Amino acid sequence: MSHTITVNVSGMTCGHCVNSVTEELTELKGVESVTVDLNSGGLSEVTITSTLTLDSAEIGEAVAEAGYLLVSNDA
Amino acid sequence: MSHTITVNVSGMTCGHCVNSVTEELTELKGVESVTVDLNSGGLSEVTITSTLTLDSAEIGEAVAEAGYLLVSNDA
């Protein structure tokens, strides 16, 4: 079974940023796909599909590793 | 003797963009250094120091190779 989670990430501005975030998130265990709806200068929606349930802490760490900030998806 | 030229490049938004442009320009023959004053969402000033005189056509090609647009520096 696949799990899908969408989170908001700030600070992403271009395709290189998309690549960086996608690369870091893809390294998380169980991740099958990462899709980014880039909103340069605002919050980008990042959707992650995985075989395992991901917690926001590990997603936040991966996003930070890429150099960006995970923003609460309740915002 | 060193030559210095400053050109305007549009479309650069982040440090990755700076790296891409710097990398392509550094590959040009004679280039010693590349400095970018990033202006995300506007024109970024790119200053190139080289031992040989560079023409704007080769600079424009390198910038395009990185995925950005050289704008006339008379503008």
N, CA and C atoms of all chains as a GROMACS GRO file, in nm:
protein
  450
    1MET      N    1   0.084  -0.121   0.000
    1MET     CA    2   0.000   0.000   0.000
    1MET      C    3   0.086   0.125   0.000
    2SER      N    4   0.041   0.224  -0.077
    2SER     CA    5   0.116   0.348  -0.086
    2SER      C    6   0.057   0.457   0.003
    3HIS      N    7   0.145   0.534   0.062
    3HIS     CA    8   0.104   0.648   0.144
    3HIS      C    9   0.143   0.775   0.071
    4THR      N   10   0.057   0.874   0.075
    4THR     CA   11   0.089   1.002   0.011
    4THR      C   12   0.077   1.114   0.112
    5ILE      N   13   0.178   1.200   0.116
    5ILE     CA   14   0.173   1.315   0.206
    5ILE      C   15   0.215   1.438   0.126
    6THR      N   16   0.147   1.549   0.151
    6THR     CA   17   0.185   1.675   0.087
    6THR      C   18   0.228   1.773   0.195
    7VAL      N   19   0.345   1.833   0.174
    7VAL     CA   20   0.397   1.930   0.270
    7VAL      C   21   0.432   2.060   0.198
    8ASN      N   22   0.444   2.166   0.274
    8ASN     CA   23   0.482   2.295   0.217
    8ASN      C   24   0.628   2.324   0.248
    9VAL      N   25   0.700   2.370   0.149
    9VAL     CA   26   0.842   2.402   0.166
    9VAL      C   27   0.864   2.545   0.118
   10SER      N   28   0.935   2.622   0.198
   10SER     CA   29   0.963   2.761   0.158
   10SER      C   30   1.106   2.775   0.109
   11GLY      N   31   1.130   2.879   0.031
   11GLY     CA   32   1.265   2.911  -0.013
   11GLY      C   33   1.306   2.852  -0.146
   12MET      N   34   1.222   2.768  -0.204
   12MET     CA   35   1.256   2.708  -0.333
   12MET      C   36   1.224   2.808  -0.446
   13THR      N   37   1.318   2.825  -0.537
   13THR     CA   38   1.296   2.926  -0.641
   13THR      C   39   1.310   2.876  -0.784
   14CYS      N   40   1.377   2.762  -0.804
   14CYS     CA   41   1.403   2.721  -0.942
   14CYS      C   42   1.414   2.570  -0.954
   15GLY      N   43   1.435   2.526  -1.075
   15GLY     CA   44   1.445   2.382  -1.102
   15GLY      C   45   1.556   2.313  -1.026
   16HIS      N   46   1.664   2.388  -1.000
   16HIS     CA   47   1.774   2.329  -0.923
   16HIS      C   48   1.729   2.298  -0.780
   17CYS      N   49   1.648   2.390  -0.726
   17CYS     CA   50   1.596   2.371  -0.591
   17CYS      C   51   1.506   2.247  -0.588
   18VAL      N   52   1.424   2.234  -0.692
   18VAL     CA   53   1.336   2.117  -0.704
   18VAL      C   54   1.420   1.989  -0.706
   19ASN      N   55   1.526   1.990  -0.784
   19ASN     CA   56   1.613   1.873  -0.792
   19ASN      C   57   1.675   1.838  -0.656
   20SER      N   58   1.721   1.940  -0.584
   20SER     CA   59   1.785   1.918  -0.454
   20SER      C   60   1.689   1.856  -0.354
   21VAL      N   61   1.569   1.912  -0.347
   21VAL     CA   62   1.470   1.861  -0.252
   21VAL      C   63   1.427   1.719  -0.292
   22THR      N   64   1.404   1.700  -0.421
   22THR     CA   65   1.362   1.568  -0.470
   22THR      C   66   1.468   1.463  -0.439
   23GLU      N   67   1.593   1.501  -0.460
   23GLU     CA   68   1.704   1.408  -0.436
   23GLU      C   69   1.711   1.365  -0.290
   24GLU      N   70   1.701   1.463  -0.199
   24GLU     CA   71   1.710   1.431  -0.056
   24GLU      C   72   1.591   1.346  -0.010
   25LEU      N   73   1.471   1.381  -0.057
   25LEU     CA   74   1.352   1.307  -0.014
   25LEU      C   75   1.351   1.166  -0.071
   26THR      N   76   1.403   1.151  -0.191
   26THR     CA   77   1.405   1.019  -0.255
   26THR      C   78   1.496   0.923  -0.179
   27GLU      N   79   1.590   0.979  -0.104
   27GLU     CA   80   1.682   0.894  -0.025
   27GLU      C   81   1.616   0.836   0.100
   28LEU      N   82   1.500   0.890   0.139
   28LEU     CA   83   1.432   0.836   0.257
   28LEU      C   84   1.379   0.696   0.226
   29LYS      N   85   1.386   0.611   0.328
   29LYS     CA   86   1.344   0.472   0.311
   29LYS      C   87   1.196   0.461   0.272
   30GLY      N   88   1.169   0.387   0.166
   30GLY     CA   89   1.031   0.362   0.124
   30GLY      C   90   0.974   0.460   0.025
   31VAL      N   91   1.048   0.570   0.000
   31VAL     CA   92   0.992   0.673  -0.090
   31VAL      C   93   0.992   0.624  -0.235
   32GLU      N   94   0.876   0.634  -0.299
   32GLU     CA   95   0.860   0.590  -0.437
   32GLU      C   96   0.865   0.705  -0.535
   33SER      N   97   0.803   0.817  -0.496
   33SER     CA   98   0.804   0.932  -0.587
   33SER      C   99   0.790   1.063  -0.512
   34VAL      N  100   0.844   1.167  -0.572
   34VAL     CA  101   0.836   1.301  -0.514
   34VAL      C  102   0.793   1.395  -0.627
   35THR      N  103   0.690   1.473  -0.600
   35THR     CA  104   0.642   1.570  -0.699
   35THR      C  105   0.642   1.708  -0.635
   36VAL      N  106   0.697   1.806  -0.706
   36VAL     CA  107   0.703   1.941  -0.651
   36VAL      C  108   0.624   2.037  -0.739
   37ASP      N  109   0.534   2.110  -0.674
   37ASP     CA  110   0.463   2.218  -0.742
   37ASP      C  111   0.535   2.346  -0.700
   38LEU      N  112   0.629   2.388  -0.784
   38LEU     CA  113   0.714   2.501  -0.750
   38LEU      C  114   0.639   2.633  -0.750
   39ASN      N  115   0.652   2.705  -0.639
   39ASN     CA  116   0.595   2.839  -0.629
   39ASN      C  117   0.709   2.930  -0.584
   40SER      N  118   0.781   2.980  -0.684
   40SER     CA  119   0.899   3.062  -0.658
   40SER      C  120   0.862   3.185  -0.577
   41GLY      N  121   0.929   3.202  -0.464
   41GLY     CA  122   0.902   3.317  -0.380
   41GLY      C  123   0.789   3.295  -0.281
   42GLY      N  124   0.731   3.175  -0.284
   42GLY     CA  125   0.624   3.142  -0.189
   42GLY      C  126   0.642   3.002  -0.137
   43LEU      N  127   0.533   2.936  -0.102
   43LEU     CA  128   0.541   2.798  -0.054
   43LEU      C  129   0.522   2.702  -0.170
   44SER      N  130   0.614   2.608  -0.182
   44SER     CA  131   0.603   2.504  -0.285
   44SER      C  132   0.541   2.380  -0.223
   45GLU      N  133   0.449   2.319  -0.294
   45GLU     CA  134   0.384   2.197  -0.245
   45GLU      C  135   0.465   2.076  -0.289
   46VAL      N  136   0.508   1.999  -0.191
   46VAL     CA  137   0.587   1.880  -0.220
   46VAL      C  138   0.505   1.757  -0.181
   47THR      N  139   0.479   1.672  -0.278
   47THR     CA  140   0.399   1.552  -0.253
   47THR      C  141   0.488   1.428  -0.261
   48ILE      N  142   0.484   1.350  -0.154
   48ILE     CA  143   0.571   1.233  -0.143
   48ILE      C  144   0.486   1.107  -0.135
   49THR      N  145   0.516   1.011  -0.220
   49THR     CA  146   0.448   0.882  -0.215
   49THR      C  147   0.548   0.778  -0.166
   50SER      N  148   0.506   0.697  -0.068
   50SER     CA  149   0.599   0.601  -0.010
   50SER      C  150   0.528   0.472   0.030
   51THR      N  151   0.606   0.366   0.041
   51THR     CA  152   0.550   0.238   0.085
   51THR      C  153   0.537   0.235   0.237
   52LEU      N  154   0.618   0.317   0.305
   52LEU     CA  155   0.613   0.325   0.450
   52LEU      C  156   0.555   0.460   0.491
   53THR      N  157   0.499   0.468   0.612
   53THR     CA  158   0.451   0.596   0.662
   53THR      C  159   0.573   0.681   0.700
   54LEU      N  160   0.576   0.803   0.652
   54LEU     CA  161   0.687   0.894   0.684
   54LEU      C  162   0.641   0.988   0.795
   55ASP      N  163   0.733   1.021   0.887
   55ASP     CA  164   0.694   1.122   0.984
   55ASP      C  165   0.753   1.256   0.943
   56SER      N  166   0.687   1.362   0.990
   56SER     CA  167   0.727   1.496   0.945
   56SER      C  168   0.868   1.532   0.989
   57ALA      N  169   0.916   1.471   1.098
   57ALA     CA  170   1.053   1.500   1.144
   57ALA      C  171   1.155   1.458   1.039
   58GLU      N  172   1.139   1.338   0.984
   58GLU     CA  173   1.238   1.293   0.885
   58GLU      C  174   1.223   1.370   0.753
   59ILE      N  175   1.101   1.407   0.720
   59ILE     CA  176   1.081   1.488   0.600
   59ILE      C  177   1.147   1.624   0.620
   60GLY      N  178   1.125   1.682   0.739
   60GLY     CA  179   1.185   1.812   0.771
   60GLY      C  180   1.336   1.809   0.765
   61GLU      N  181   1.395   1.700   0.813
   61GLU     CA  182   1.540   1.685   0.810
   61GLU      C  183   1.592   1.678   0.666
   62ALA      N  184   1.522   1.602   0.583
   62ALA     CA  185   1.565   1.587   0.443
   62ALA      C  186   1.554   1.721   0.369
   63VAL      N  187   1.446   1.792   0.396
   63VAL     CA  188   1.426   1.923   0.332
   63VAL      C  189   1.536   2.021   0.378
   64ALA      N  190   1.567   2.017   0.507
   64ALA     CA  191   1.672   2.104   0.562
   64ALA      C  192   1.807   2.068   0.503
   65GLU      N  193   1.829   1.940   0.483
   65GLU     CA  194   1.954   1.891   0.423
   65GLU      C  195   1.972   1.952   0.283
   66ALA      N  196   1.860   1.968   0.213
   66ALA     CA  197   1.865   2.028   0.079
   66ALA      C  198   1.881   2.179   0.087
   67GLY      N  199   1.860   2.235   0.207
   67GLY     CA  200   1.880   2.378   0.226
   67GLY      C  201   1.752   2.461   0.231
   68TYR      N  202   1.639   2.393   0.258
   68TYR     CA  203   1.511   2.464   0.260
   68TYR      C  204   1.437   2.437   0.390
   69LEU      N  205   1.324   2.504   0.405
   69LEU     CA  206   1.250   2.494   0.531
   69LEU      C  207   1.113   2.430   0.512
   70LEU      N  208   1.088   2.327   0.592
   70LEU     CA  209   0.955   2.265   0.591
   70LEU      C  210   0.862   2.352   0.674
   71VAL      N  211   0.748   2.389   0.615
   71VAL     CA  212   0.651   2.473   0.684
   71VAL      C  213   0.533   2.383   0.719
   72SER      N  214   0.474   2.404   0.834
   72SER     CA  215   0.359   2.323   0.876
   72SER      C  216   0.257   2.314   0.764
   73ASN      N  217   0.211   2.191   0.734
   73ASN     CA  218   0.112   2.178   0.627
   73ASN      C  219  -0.030   2.206   0.675
   74ASP      N  220  -0.039   2.255   0.799
   74ASP     CA  221  -0.170   2.300   0.847
   74ASP      C  222  -0.188   2.448   0.815
   75ALA      N  223  -0.076   2.513   0.782
   75ALA     CA  224  -0.079   2.658   0.758
   75ALA      C  225  -0.161   2.693   0.634
   76MET      N  226   4.804   4.072  -1.850
   76MET     CA  227   4.705   4.173  -1.814
   76MET      C  228   4.565   4.111  -1.804
   77SER      N  229   4.491   4.159  -1.706
   77SER     CA  230   4.356   4.106  -1.687
   77SER      C  231   4.249   4.198  -1.745
   78HIS      N  232   4.148   4.134  -1.801
   78HIS     CA  233   4.035   4.209  -1.855
   78HIS      C  234   3.913   4.179  -1.768
   79THR      N  235   3.834   4.281  -1.743
   79THR     CA  236   3.713   4.260  -1.663
   79THR      C  237   3.592   4.309  -1.740
   80ILE      N  238   3.489   4.226  -1.743
   80ILE     CA  239   3.364   4.267  -1.810
   80ILE      C  240   3.248   4.232  -1.717
   81THR      N  241   3.151   4.320  -1.712
   81THR     CA  242   3.031   4.294  -1.632
   81THR      C  243   2.911   4.289  -1.725
   82VAL      N  244   2.834   4.182  -1.712
   82VAL     CA  245   2.714   4.165  -1.797
   82VAL      C  246   2.593   4.139  -1.709
   83ASN      N  247   2.476   4.161  -1.765
   83ASN     CA  248   2.351   4.134  -1.693
   83ASN      C  249   2.290   4.004  -1.742
   84VAL      N  250   2.247   3.924  -1.645
   84VAL     CA  251   2.185   3.796  -1.678
   84VAL      C  252   2.049   3.788  -1.609
   85SER      N  253   1.949   3.748  -1.685
   85SER     CA  254   1.815   3.737  -1.625
   85SER      C  255   1.780   3.592  -1.596
   86GLY      N  256   1.687   3.573  -1.505
   86GLY     CA  257   1.636   3.440  -1.476
   86GLY      C  258   1.704   3.366  -1.363
   87MET      N  259   1.810   3.424  -1.308
   87MET     CA  260   1.881   3.357  -1.198
   87MET      C  261   1.808   3.385  -1.066
   88THR      N  262   1.785   3.281  -0.989
   88THR     CA  263   1.707   3.301  -0.867
   88THR      C  264   1.774   3.253  -0.739
   89CYS      N  265   1.873   3.167  -0.750
   89CYS     CA  266   1.928   3.110  -0.626
   89CYS      C  267   2.075   3.072  -0.644
   90GLY      N  268   2.131   3.023  -0.537
   90GLY     CA  269   2.272   2.985  -0.539
   90GLY      C  270   2.306   2.878  -0.640
   91HIS      N  271   2.209   2.790  -0.668
   91HIS     CA  272   2.232   2.687  -0.769
   91HIS      C  273   2.250   2.750  -0.906
   92CYS      N  274   2.170   2.854  -0.931
   92CYS     CA  275   2.179   2.926  -1.059
   92CYS      C  276   2.316   2.992  -1.070
   93VAL      N  277   2.360   3.051  -0.960
   93VAL     CA  278   2.492   3.115  -0.956
   93VAL      C  279   2.600   3.012  -0.989
   94ASN      N  280   2.589   2.895  -0.929
   94ASN     CA  281   2.687   2.788  -0.955
   94ASN      C  282   2.688   2.746  -1.101
   95SER      N  283   2.569   2.733  -1.160
   95SER     CA  284   2.559   2.690  -1.300
   95SER      C  285   2.624   2.790  -1.394
   96VAL      N  286   2.593   2.916  -1.374
   96VAL     CA  287   2.648   3.021  -1.461
   96VAL      C  288   2.800   3.032  -1.441
   97THR      N  289   2.841   3.029  -1.316
   97THR     CA  290   2.985   3.038  -1.285
   97THR      C  291   3.061   2.923  -1.350
   98GLU      N  292   3.004   2.805  -1.340
   98GLU     CA  293   3.068   2.685  -1.396
   98GLU      C  294   3.086   2.698  -1.548
   99GLU      N  295   2.980   2.741  -1.617
   99GLU     CA  296   2.990   2.752  -1.763
   99GLU      C  297   3.088   2.861  -1.805
  100LEU      N  298   3.086   2.974  -1.736
  100LEU     CA  299   3.174   3.085  -1.773
  100LEU      C  300   3.320   3.052  -1.742
  101THR      N  301   3.342   2.978  -1.636
  101THR     CA  302   3.478   2.942  -1.597
  101THR      C  303   3.543   2.851  -1.702
  102GLU      N  304   3.459   2.782  -1.778
  102GLU     CA  305   3.511   2.693  -1.882
  102GLU      C  306   3.563   2.769  -2.005
  103LEU      N  307   3.527   2.896  -2.018
  103LEU     CA  308   3.576   2.974  -2.132
  103LEU      C  309   3.726   2.997  -2.118
  104LYS      N  310   3.794   2.995  -2.232
  104LYS     CA  311   3.940   3.009  -2.234
  104LYS      C  312   3.985   3.142  -2.175
  105GLY      N  313   4.076   3.138  -2.081
  105GLY     CA  314   4.134   3.259  -2.024
  105GLY      C  315   4.064   3.314  -1.901
  106VAL      N  316   3.946   3.257  -1.868
  106VAL     CA  317   3.871   3.312  -1.755
  106VAL      C  318   3.939   3.277  -1.623
  107GLU      N  319   3.961   3.380  -1.544
  107GLU     CA  320   4.027   3.363  -1.414
  107GLU      C  321   3.927   3.361  -1.298
  108SER      N  322   3.827   3.447  -1.307
  108SER     CA  323   3.728   3.450  -1.199
  108SER      C  324   3.593   3.499  -1.248
  109VAL      N  325   3.490   3.453  -1.179
  109VAL     CA  326   3.353   3.493  -1.209
  109VAL      C  327   3.287   3.531  -1.078
  110THR      N  328   3.227   3.648  -1.075
  110THR     CA  329   3.157   3.694  -0.954
  110THR      C  330   3.014   3.728  -0.992
  111VAL      N  331   2.920   3.680  -0.914
  111VAL     CA  332   2.779   3.707  -0.944
  111VAL      C  333   2.714   3.784  -0.830
  112ASP      N  334   2.651   3.894  -0.866
  112ASP     CA  335   2.570   3.969  -0.770
  112ASP      C  336   2.426   3.929  -0.800
  113LEU      N  337   2.379   3.830  -0.725
  113LEU     CA  338   2.247   3.772  -0.751
  113LEU      C  339   2.134   3.868  -0.717
  114ASN      N  340   2.046   3.887  -0.813
  114ASN     CA  341   1.926   3.966  -0.790
  114ASN      C  342   1.808   3.879  -0.835
  115SER      N  343   1.760   3.801  -0.742
  115SER     CA  344   1.655   3.704  -0.770
  115SER      C  345   1.530   3.776  -0.822
  116GLY      N  346   1.485   3.734  -0.937
  116GLY     CA  347   1.365   3.794  -0.994
  116GLY      C  348   1.396   3.917  -1.078
  117GLY      N  349   1.524   3.954  -1.086
  117GLY     CA  350   1.563   4.069  -1.168
  117GLY      C  351   1.686   4.037  -1.248
  118LEU      N  352   1.768   4.137  -1.276
  118LEU     CA  353   1.892   4.115  -1.349
  118LEU      C  354   2.007   4.095  -1.251
  119SER      N  355   2.081   3.989  -1.269
  119SER     CA  356   2.198   3.964  -1.186
  119SER      C  357   2.322   4.014  -1.260
  120GLU      N  358   2.410   4.081  -1.187
  120GLU     CA  359   2.534   4.131  -1.247
  120GLU      C  360   2.641   4.024  -1.238
  121VAL      N  361   2.694   3.988  -1.352
  121VAL     CA  362   2.798   3.885  -1.357
  121VAL      C  363   2.927   3.951  -1.405
  122THR      N  364   3.030   3.945  -1.322
  122THR     CA  365   3.158   4.006  -1.355
  122THR      C  366   3.261   3.897  -1.383
  123ILE      N  367   3.324   3.907  -1.500
  123ILE     CA  368   3.417   3.804  -1.545
  123ILE      C  369   3.555   3.867  -1.562
  124THR      N  370   3.654   3.807  -1.500
  124THR     CA  371   3.792   3.852  -1.517
  124THR      C  372   3.865   3.746  -1.598
  125SER      N  373   3.939   3.791  -1.701
  125SER     CA  374   4.005   3.694  -1.789
  125SER      C  375   4.138   3.748  -1.840
  126THR      N  376   4.223   3.658  -1.880
  126THR     CA  377   4.352   3.696  -1.937
  126THR      C  378   4.336   3.736  -2.084
  127LEU      N  379   4.231   3.685  -2.148
  127LEU     CA  380   4.202   3.717  -2.288
  127LEU      C  381   4.077   3.803  -2.295
  128THR      N  382   4.064   3.880  -2.401
  128THR     CA  383   3.940   3.957  -2.421
  128THR      C  384   3.829   3.861  -2.461
  129LEU      N  385   3.717   3.870  -2.394
  129LEU     CA  386   3.603   3.783  -2.427
  129LEU      C  387   3.505   3.862  -2.511
  130ASP      N  388   3.441   3.795  -2.608
  130ASP     CA  389   3.336   3.867  -2.679
  130ASP      C  390   3.201   3.825  -2.623
  131SER      N  391   3.105   3.916  -2.641
  131SER     CA  392   2.974   3.893  -2.580
  131SER      C  393   2.905   3.770  -2.637
  132ALA      N  394   2.939   3.731  -2.761
  132ALA     CA  395   2.876   3.613  -2.820
  132ALA      C  396   2.913   3.487  -2.741
  133GLU      N  397   3.042   3.474  -2.706
  133GLU     CA  398   3.079   3.352  -2.632
  133GLU      C  399   3.027   3.355  -2.489
  134ILE      N  400   3.020   3.476  -2.432
  134ILE     CA  401   2.963   3.487  -2.297
  134ILE      C  402   2.815   3.449  -2.303
  135GLY      N  403   2.745   3.502  -2.404
  135GLY     CA  404   2.603   3.472  -2.420
  135GLY      C  405   2.577   3.324  -2.438
  136GLU      N  406   2.665   3.257  -2.513
  136GLU     CA  407   2.650   3.113  -2.534
  136GLU      C  408   2.668   3.035  -2.404
  137ALA      N  409   2.768   3.075  -2.325
  137ALA     CA  410   2.793   3.007  -2.198
  137ALA      C  411   2.677   3.026  -2.101
  138VAL      N  412   2.625   3.149  -2.099
  138VAL     CA  413   2.511   3.179  -2.012
  138VAL      C  414   2.388   3.097  -2.055
  139ALA      N  415   2.368   3.089  -2.186
  139ALA     CA  416   2.254   3.011  -2.240
  139ALA      C  417   2.272   2.863  -2.208
  140GLU      N  418   2.396   2.817  -2.216
  140GLU     CA  419   2.427   2.677  -2.183
  140GLU      C  420   2.384   2.644  -2.039
  141ALA      N  421   2.401   2.744  -1.951
  141ALA     CA  422   2.361   2.726  -1.811
  141ALA      C  423   2.210   2.736  -1.794
  142GLY      N  424   2.143   2.787  -1.898
  142GLY     CA  425   1.997   2.796  -1.893
  142GLY      C  426   1.942   2.934  -1.866
  143TYR      N  427   2.024   3.037  -1.886
  143TYR     CA  428   1.980   3.174  -1.858
  143TYR      C  429   2.003   3.263  -1.979
  144LEU      N  430   1.957   3.387  -1.965
  144LEU     CA  431   1.962   3.479  -2.077
  144LEU      C  432   2.053   3.598  -2.049
  145LEU      N  433   2.147   3.620  -2.141
  145LEU     CA  434   2.233   3.738  -2.133
  145LEU      C  435   2.154   3.858  -2.185
  146VAL      N  436   2.150   3.963  -2.103
  146VAL     CA  437   2.077   4.084  -2.142
  146VAL      C  438   2.183   4.188  -2.175
  147SER      N  439   2.156   4.270  -2.275
  147SER     CA  440   2.251   4.375  -2.313
  147SER      C  441   2.297   4.451  -2.190
  148ASN      N  442   2.429   4.470  -2.178
  148ASN     CA  443   2.476   4.544  -2.060
  148ASN      C  444   2.472   4.695  -2.080
  149ASP      N  445   2.411   4.735  -2.191
  149ASP     CA  446   2.387   4.879  -2.212
  149ASP      C  447   2.252   4.916  -2.152
  150ALA      N  448   2.171   4.813  -2.127
  150ALA     CA  449   2.035   4.838  -2.076
  150ALA      C  450   2.039   4.899  -1.936
   0.00000   0.00000   0.00000
